[in-house]
Amino acid sequence: DIKSNLKIDINRIYLTGLSMGGAVTWNNVESSIHNSKRIAAIVVVSGASFPKKNSGVIISEANLPVWATHNRGDPIVSVNNTSSYISSINNSTNSSITPAKKTIFEENNHNAWSRTYDLSFKENNMNIYEWMLQFERNID
């Protein structure tokens, strides 16, 4: 609907979500290589999902750039969810050209999004928006 009604660059569609929205982000791209290849990059924050058997293979084969963040002491969604996704992607036999990255904050709450989406939070001199914008797809 958005692509039909708004002027957008289909080569620069990014997904991001937090908590259950992070789960939806993971679930969308791990569902098929076709879905993964239609997205330029994803940022998942405290994603409430655990990788399925072929998640890493699908995401890495699509060479989908991934940055996931989480709080180490998250009492709602285990940080192991994020660590498992990143390991699954980076240890895939179809290893991606762009390694998946994760940032684990030393906090004891579920809210990793305030820091993740803060423009002043940077890793390697890039906030998440700058990081995402360096990626694009060639979709016809």
C-alpha positions in Angstrom: 0.0 0.0 0.0 2.8 2.4 0.9 4.7 1.7 -2.3 1.5 2.3 -4.3 0.6 5.5 -2.7 3.8 7.3 -1.7 7.0 8.1 -3.6 9.6 5.9 -2.0 13.0 4.5 -3.0 12.3 0.7 -3.1 16.1 0.1 -2.9 16.1 1.8 0.5 13.5 0.1 2.6 14.6 -0.5 6.2 13.0 -2.4 9.0 13.4 -1.7 12.7 11.4 -2.8 15.7 11.5 -3.1 19.4 10.4 -5.9 21.6 7.5 -7.6 19.9 8.1 -5.3 16.9 11.6 -6.6 16.9 10.2 -10.1 16.8 8.1 -9.1 13.8 11.2 -7.7 12.1 13.1 -11.0 12.7 10.2 -13.1 11.6 9.7 -11.2 8.4 13.3 -11.5 7.2 13.8 -15.1 8.4 10.7 -16.3 6.7 12.3 -16.3 3.2 15.3 -15.2 1.2 12.8 -13.3 -1.0 11.7 -11.2 2.0 15.2 -10.6 3.2 16.4 -9.5 -0.3 13.7 -6.8 -0.4 15.0 -5.0 2.7 18.2 -2.9 2.6 19.0 -3.3 6.4 17.4 -4.1 9.7 17.8 -2.8 13.3 16.3 -5.1 15.9 16.0 -3.8 19.5 15.3 -6.3 22.4 13.7 -8.6 19.8 11.2 -11.0 21.4 11.9 -13.9 19.1 14.4 -16.8 19.0 16.0 -17.9 15.7 14.5 -20.8 13.8 16.6 -23.6 12.4 17.4 -21.9 9.1 17.2 -18.2 10.2 20.9 -17.5 10.0 21.2 -19.3 6.6 18.3 -17.3 5.1 19.5 -13.9 6.4 23.1 -14.4 5.6 22.4 -15.9 2.1 20.4 -12.7 1.4 23.4 -10.6 2.6 21.0 -8.6 4.7 22.8 -6.1 7.0 21.7 -6.6 10.6 22.4 -4.6 13.7 20.7 -5.8 16.9 20.8 -4.2 20.3 19.7 -5.5 23.7 20.2 -4.8 27.4 22.3 -7.5 29.3 19.9 -7.5 32.2 16.6 -7.4 30.3 14.1 -9.1 32.6 11.4 -9.3 29.9 13.2 -10.7 26.8 16.5 -12.6 27.3 19.6 -11.1 25.8 20.3 -14.7 24.6 17.6 -14.1 21.9 19.8 -11.4 20.3 23.0 -13.3 20.8 21.5 -16.4 19.2 20.3 -14.6 16.1 23.7 -12.9 15.6 25.6 -16.1 16.1 23.2 -17.9 13.8 23.8 -15.4 11.0 27.6 -15.0 11.5 28.2 -18.8 11.9 26.1 -19.7 8.9 27.7 -21.8 6.2 26.4 -19.1 3.8 28.4 -16.4 5.7 27.3 -13.0 4.7 29.6 -10.4 3.2 28.3 -8.0 5.9 28.6 -9.6 9.3 25.7 -9.1 11.6 26.5 -6.8 14.5 25.2 -6.6 18.0 25.4 -4.0 20.8 24.7 -5.2 24.4 24.1 -2.3 26.8 25.0 -2.8 30.5 21.4 -2.0 31.7 19.0 -4.1 33.8 15.7 -3.2 32.1 13.9 -3.9 28.9 14.2 -0.4 27.4 17.2 -0.6 25.0 15.3 1.5 22.4 15.8 4.9 24.1 19.5 4.5 23.7 19.5 2.7 20.3 17.3 5.3 18.6 19.0 8.3 20.3 20.9 10.3 17.6 23.9 10.8 19.9 24.4 7.0 20.3 27.1 6.0 17.9 29.3 3.0 17.2 32.2 3.4 14.7 31.1 7.1 14.3 27.6 6.1 13.1 24.2 6.1 14.7 21.7 3.5 13.6 20.2 5.8 10.9 23.6 6.6 9.4 24.4 2.9 9.6 21.2 1.9 7.8 21.6 4.5 5.1 24.9 3.1 3.9 23.0 0.1 2.5 20.7 -0.2 -0.4 19.4 -3.0 -2.7 19.1 -3.3 -6.5 15.4 -4.1 -6.8 13.8 -3.8 -10.2 
